[in-house]
Amino acid sequence: MNNMTFFLAFECIAVVFETFIVYQYIRGLFEKRFIQKSTFIWYALFCIGLTLLSIFFNEEIILLLYTLCGVYILAWGLYDASASSRIISVFYFSAVMLGAEIFCSSLMSGLWKVDLSLALEYGMLRVIGIVVTKLMQIVLIKISVFVVNWKTSHLSLGESKLMLPLLLCQIFSIIMALCVYIIFGSAGHGFEVVTLLTMMGIIYINIVIFWYFDRVKAVLEYKSEKDAAELKLELQKQYYEVLVEHQHDSNALWHDMKKHISLMKTLINSGHQEITSEYIHELEIQMDDKIKIIQTEYPVLSALLTEQKQRAKRAKVTFDLDVKLTADLRLEPVDLCIILGNLFDNAFEACELMQQDQDKNIKASIIQRNNSMVVQIENSYDSSAKPRLHNGNHGFGLKNVRQALNKYDGQIKIEKGDRIFRVSVLFP
């Protein structure tokens, strides 16, 4: 097998890598329209066309135009995107492609004093140029997608943590490719095959790294959705149990109501108004002690707030709640429950640390006006009490709370007053 065969094989691998870059770019920007079983076929056809052009024509402008048309067609055929979004994505992708090309060309001509016309012909200069350019392109693409998702609040916490080591892999891959070229590429004709195989290996490793990055990201998103679903199910279960208990108490109260009315009539007819008044007062206390269901437009939120009210009753904490929400809540109810659950956990813990003879109060308000919403929770606390140490997660998880806030550009403010601790969350 001669060296030209290896160069052609390398060209094919490079085209596969470029197709993978296109996939990473479009998939990162747009949501898939529906589950497409033919997705692989679309990208395979794009890859085959680009391979044929790379082998038989090898004109940079033709390859670039084909790639840009492919980006538009793939975004149109597989993903939910407006025409303007597709056009903007094509222009930006062309800027990334050309920017990486210019950087690589400047590096080769300025630092190594290489004649760029030689890089257009099959040879080691073209190989190193392609590898460095493609690695630069995928770095820029991944950073661009990261920034876009961050600005549109579609970025998951797990993905942001994985970005730094992923980008470091790309930087070291570029350095490794340059070192291989310097050591083997300039050593002589006999090392061309070794260099080509090494470059193909670097490309393969990067494809695998990004593929597994996507898998890990998908697992983290699935886990987040699973946790949210479990939280929703648990709250609904609690709400159902409270409803059953409330129904039982209501039936018992209605069953006894005729007896209460008959007794009060007898007392009034007998002239025992004072005793009747005391009896009515005692009856009111019993009715107040019954479970009161907190109802909102959102069952999951109703479940959480009702549970917190029951929790306050069990802990003998005065609980004051004011909820004013419209039907067009801009937050996902589960996200709001995650935030409220954590804040209520902290408030109840502060009350538990207080002395028995101290007044324990929690005051919460959830007010929505137009598109803005303010959540404020105040609780009494004892500054001399030592906070508890927690192993593992606390409440619903402060990390999840921050993630929920970031999704909606929310802000949190914490204030300590005279025996009052206040947390305010604003969603603009």
N, C-alpha and C positions, 0 to 999 in steps of 0.2 A: 504494500500500500504506500503510494508516494505522498509527499508532503501536501500536494494540492488537495488530495482527498481529505486530509485532516483539516485544512483550511476551510473547505466546504462544509465539513461536519461542524466546525466551530461556528460558521455563519448560521447554520441551522439552530444551534444551541442559543446563539445570540438573539435570533428572531423569536424563539420560544420565550426567552427572558423579556424581550420587549413586549410580547403579547401579555405576559404576566404583569408587567408594569402597567399596561393599559387596563387590565382587569382590576388591579389594585386601585387605580385612579378612579375609574367609573364606579366601581363597587363602593368606594369610600365616600363618594359624593352623593349618590342617588340610592333611593330605596328600590328594590326589585319590585316590579309591578305585580307579579304573582310567582308562584313556584314554577319555574321554567325548566322542564326536562331537557329542552333543546339548548340550554345555555352553553354547554360544552361544544355543541355543533357550531354555534355562532362564532365562538372564539377560535375554534379549530379552523373554520373557513377563513377567518381573518389571518390566522397564523400561516396557513398554506399559501395564501395570496402574497403575503409579505415575504415568505421564503422564496417564492419563485421570482419576485422582483429583485430580491437581494442577490440571487445567484446569477440571473440572466441579464439584468439591466444595471444594477449597482449604481444608480444615479441618486444622489442624496435628496434632491428636490422631489423626485418622483416618490421615493420612499416616505418622505415627510408628508407629502400630500395624501398618499394612500393611508398613512397612519391616522392623520387628522380626520379624513373621511370615515375611517373605521371607528374612531372614537364617537363621532356623531351618530353613525348608524347603530352601533351597539347600544348607546344611551337611548336612542329612539326605540329600538326593538325590544329591549329587555327591562328597562327601568322607567320609573315614574319621574319624568322631567319635562318641563315646558320647553318650547322651542328656543326661547331666549336663554334658558339655563344651559341647554345643549351647546348653543353657539358660544356662550361665554366660556364653557368648559373646554371647548376646542381651542379657542384663542389662548387660554391660559396654558393648556397642555403644550401648545406649540412654543410658547415662551419658555416653558421649562425645558423642553427638548433642545431648543436652540441655545438656551443659556448654558446647559451642560456641555453642548458641543463647543461653544465658544470658550468655555473655561478649559476644557481638555485641550483644545487646539492651542490656546495661549500657553498652557503648561508645557506642551511639547515643543512649540516653536521658541518660546521665551527662555525656558529653563534648560532644555536639552539642545536647543539650536537645530531642530529637526526640520527638514524640508517637508511641509505638509502635503505636497503632491505625492510623496512616497506613501503616505498613510492611506491614500485612496486605492492603492494596489494591494493585492494579496501579499501579506508578509507580517512580520512580527510587530512592526509599527502600527499597522491597522488593527492587529489583535489587541494590543495594549490600549489603543485609543478607544476601541469598542468597549472593552471591559470597564475602563475608568469612566467613560461617558455613561454607560448604562447604570453603573453603581451610583454615580452622581444623580442621575435622573430619578432613580427610585428613592433616594434619600430626599430629594426635593419634593417628589410626589407625596411621600409619606408625611413630611412636615406640613405641606399644603393642606392635605386632607385633615390632619390633626388640628390645624388652626381653624379651618372651616367648621369642623364639628364642635370645637371649643366655643366658637362665637355663636353657633346656633344651638348650643346647650345639648348636643347629641353625643357628647363625649362621656364615656363611662369611666369610673374611677380606676377600674382595672386596666383599661387601655392607657391611661395617662401614666401609670406606673411602669408599664412595659415599654413605653416609647424610648426612654433614655438608653437602656441596654440594647434595644433594637438598632438605634442609630449608631451606637458605638460599634456594633458588629459591622455596619456598613463602612465606617471610617477605617476600621482595622482591615476590612476586605480590600479597600482601595490601597492601603499601605502595603498589604501582602502582595497584591497584583504588581505594584511598582517594584517591590523587592525581587519578585520572581523574574520580572523582565530585566532588571539590572544584572541579576546574577546569571540567569540562564540565557535570556534573549540575546545578550551581547557576547555570549561565550563562543558562539560559532554555529555553523549550519547543523551540526549534529544534535544540538539541544532544542531544535524547533519543536519536535514532537513532544518532548517533555514539557516544554513551556505551554504548548497548546493544550495538552491534557490537564495541566495545572490550572490554566485559565478557565477551562470548561468545568473543572471541579469547583472553582470559586463561584462560578455562576450557579451551578447546581446547589451548592451549600446555601447560597442566598435565597434561591427559590424555596428550598425546604424551610429555612428560617422564617420567611414571611408566611409560608403556608401554615406552619405551626403557630405562629403569632395569631393568625386569623382563627385557628382552632381554639387556642387558649382564650381569646377574646370572646368567641361564641359561647364557650363554657361559662365564663364569668357573667355574661349577659343572661344566660339561661339560669344560672344560680340566683342572680338578682331577681329575675322574674319569678322564679320558684319561691324565693323567700317572701316576695310581695304577695304572691298567691296564698301562701301558707298563713301570712299575717291576716289577709282578708278573710280567709276561711275561719281562722280562729276568732276574729272579731265577730263575724256573723254567727258563729256557734254560740259565743257568749251572749250576743244580742237575742238569739232565739231562746236561750235558757232564761234570760231576764223576762222576755215576753211571756213565756210559759208561767213563770212565777207570778208575774203581774196579772195574768189571766186568772190564775188560781185565787189570788188575793181578791181580785175584783168580784169573782163569783161568790166567794165567802162573804164579802162585804154586802153584796146585793142580797144574798140569802138572809143576812141578819138585819137588813135595813128595815124590813117590815116590823120586826120586833122592836127595833130602836124607835121607830115612829109611833108605834102603839104605846110603848112605855112613856114616851114624852107627852103624848096626848093625855094619858092617865095622870101624869104629874101635873100638867097644866090645869086640867079639870079639877084636880084636888087642891089647887092653889099653891103648889110648891114651885113657884117661879125660880127661886134661888137655886134649888136643887136641880131644876131643869137646865138652868144656865150652866151650872157646873158639869152636868152630864153632857151637854152639847160641846163644851170646851174639851172635855176628855175625849169625846168622839172625834173632834177635829185633830187632836194630837195623834190619835191612832191612825187617822187617815193620812196625816202628814208623814207618818212613819212608813207608810206603804211605798212601794217602789214607784218612782215616777220615771216614765220612759222619756228620754230626750229624743225628739224627732227632728230630723233635718231632711233635706232633699236627697241625702246620700246615706244609704243604709250602713255602709262601713263606718262612716264618721259617727253616725248615731250610735252604733254599737260601742265604739271607743269611748265616747263621751258618757254614755250610760254606765259603762263599766267603771269609769273614773269617779262618777258620782257614788256608785255603790262602794267603791274602794274608800272614798272619803268617809262614808257612813261607818264602815267597819273600823277605820282608823280614828274615828271621832275627831275628824277635821272639818271645820266649817268650809263649805264648798260653795262658791258663788260663780255662776257661769252665765255669760252673755254671748249668744251666737246670732249673727245676722249675716246670712249668706244668700246670695241670689242663685237662680237656677243655672247660670252660666259660669260655674266655677272654673277658673283657668288652671287650677292645679288638679292633678290626679288625686282623688280622695285617699288612695293608699299612701302617696307621698305626704299629704297633709297629716295622715295618721302617724306616719313614722316620725315626723317632726314633733307633733303633739305628744306622742307616747314617750319620747325621750325627755321632753321638758316636764311632763307630769311626773315621770319617774324621779327626776331630780328634785322636784318640789315636794313630793311625798317623802323622799328620803330626808330632806331637810327638816320636815315636820316630825318625823320619827326620832330624830336626834335631839329634839327639844325635851325639856322636863315635862312631867305629867301635868303640873299646875300652870304651865304656860299656855297662852291662847295659840291654837294652831289654825291657820287660815290659808286657804288657797283661793285666789281670784283669777279667773281666766276669761278672756274676751277674744272672740274671733269675728272681726268686722270686715266686711267687703263693701267697698264703694267703687262703682264702675269697674275698672280693670285692676284696681289696687286692693290689697288685702293686708290687714295688720293682725298679727297674733301676739297677744301679750299675756303672760302668766306671772302673777305675783304670789309670793309665799312668805310666810313668817319664818324666821330662822334664829338660831342661837349662835352668835359669833364665837362663843367659847367651846362649842361642841366640836369634837374631832370627826372629820369625815371618815367614812368607811373606805377600806381598801377593797378593790374589786379585781378579781382575776377573770381575764377574758373580756367578753362584751358586756357593756353596761346598758340596760334598757334595750331599745331597738338599735343602738349603735350610733355613736357620735359620727362615725365615718359616713354612715348612711344618711344622717341628717345633713351633713355638709354636702353630700352628693345631691340630695334632694333640693337643697337651697341653690346649689350651682346650676341645676337644671332650669331654674326660673329666675336666675340673677337675683336671688333673695339676699337680704342683709340681716344680720343678727346683732343685737345690742344688749349688753349685760350691765345692769346697774345694781349697786349695793347701797341701800339706804339705812335708816335707823330701824334695825330689826326686820327690814323688808328686802327681799331679793326679787329683782324684776328682770325678766327676759322678754325682749321685744323682737319680733321677726317681721320684716317688711317685704312684701312682694310687690314691686312697682308695676 
